């Protein structure tokens, strides 16, 4: 296996929930289950991974139903890849913004407002950074896949110095090169 393969992370956004489909905020402090469409999206993500011939050695997900169930569906379709539950990858806690329309709350979140009863963006990004150091970097040789939210994807992109973009749609997968983050956090860079 090449050194390059050890540096990549596959990230899949969890399948859709009722709040997602309604255009409502659904933070890590709200444990919404997948819808039937969400289960189909998880299946499509697994089939896409197989179609692209991406080797996955371990799947990491938070304890929330939507990420855990997405991970379990993908695991079944990838011949039982191990699923590791890591609560630190829970999406940002949104407090009073939960179940509020995304469109009407976007400006406040973009402005850095911490929702009442929620988590600041800085604390969220720091939590994801620490979780990536503890749970992803040591597993890079296992070819990890992370099932998370679009907020977790945004935090990882920020940590990698990548453009944040519009966020992932439910069931979408991306590949992230973790080289820069691994070098910065471990002070061990390989040419």
N, C-alpha and C positions, 0 to 999 in steps of 0.2 A: 504494500500500500504506500502511496506517495505521501510525503509530508503535507502537501496541499490538502489532501482529503481530511487530514486531522484538524485542519483549521476552520472547517465549515460547519455551520449549523443550519439545519432545515427548520424553518418556523412555519407553523400552520395556525391560522386563526381558527378558533373553535367554530363549530356549526352554529346556526342561527337559533336564537331564543325568541320568545314572544316579544320582549322589549325591543330586541334588535329589529324585528320585522315591523314594529310599530314606530320606529324612529325615536325611541326613548333611551335615555341613559340607563346603563346597567353596570354599575361598578362592582368592585370586588367584595363589597359588603352586601351584595344582593345575589343570592344563589339561585339563579333562574336555570331551569333544565333546558335541554335541547328540545326543539320542535321536531316533527317528522322531517321537515325540510332540512333542519340542522343535521339530522342523522344521515340524510342523503348526501349532504355536503361533505360530511366526514368520510363517507364511502368514496365519493368522487376524489377527495384529496388522496386517499390511500391508493386508488386506482391510478391517479396521476403520478404518484411516487413510483409505482411499479412500471408505468408506461415510460417514464424518464430514466428507469433503471438506476434509481437512487438507492444506495445501500444505507439502511437505518439500523443501528445496533441497539439503541435505547431510546425510549420516548419519555420525556419529562413533561409533567403537567401539574397545575395547581390542584388543590383539593375541591375546587368548585365543580358542581355537577357538569356544567357545559364543557369544561376543559377535560375533565376526567372521562366523561362519556365519549367525547371526540377521540381522545387518546386510545380508549379501549376498542372503539370501532376500527381505527386505523391499525392497531396492533393485531386484531383478529385477521384483517385482510392482508397483513404483512407476516403471516405465519407465526403469530404469537410473540412479537418483539416485546421485551420487558418494558413495563410501564413503571416509572418512578414518580411518586407524588411528592411535590415540593410546594408547600403553602406559600413560600416567599414569592412565587411567580403569579400570585393572585393579582388581578388587575387593580388599578388605583381605586381606593375607597372614595366614593363620591357623596356620602352622607345625604344631605337634603336634595342633591341634584339627581339622585336615583329616581327613575320613572318620569323625569322631566324631558321635554322635547330636546333632542340634540340641537336643532336649529336655534332655539332660544337660549341655550346655555353655552354655546360655542364661544361667544365673545368673552364671557367671564373667564372661561378656562384658558383661552388664548392669552388673556391679560394676566394670567398667573394667580387668579383669585382661588383661595382655598375654600372649598364648600364647607358650610357648617356641618360639623360631624364627620367631615371627610379628611383626606390626606393631602398635604401640599404636593405639588408636582416635584419639588426638589427632594422631598422625602421618598416619594414613589420611585424616582429615577435612582436614588441612592440604594433603595431596597433591591431594585432589579440588578443594579451593578454588583451588590454583595452576593445576590443569589447566583448571578452568572459566574462570579469568581469561585463560589463554593460548589456549584452544581454542574455548570457547563464546561468550564475550562478543564477540569480534571477528566471529563468524559469525551473530549474532542476526538480521541483515538477510537472511541466506540461509535463514531458517526451519529451524534445525537440529533433528535428531532424534539423541538419544544412546541407544545400546544399552548397557545396563549391568546390574549386579546389584542386588539389593534393598539391599545395603549402600551402593552408590553413590547410589541413590535416597535412602536415609536420610541420608547425608552432605549431599547437596544440600538436602534439606528442613531439616536443622539450619542450614545456611548461610543459608537463606532465612527462618529464624525460623518455620517451619511445624511443625505437629505431625508427629511421626515416624510414628505409626500402626503397624500390624502388618506392614508391608512388602508389596511387590508379589508377586503370583503370577507364575509363568513366563508370558511372553507378554503380560502386562498393560501397558497404556499409560496414562500420565498426562500432563497438561500443567502445566508449572511457569512461573509468572510470574517472570522473572528481574530485574524492575525494581529491587527493593530491593538485590539483590546487585550489579547493574550500577552503580547509583548509588553504593553504598558503595565499590566497588573502583575505579571510574574517576573518581569525584568529578564526574561529568557527569550531572546529572539533567535530564530534559526533562519539562515539564508535560504 
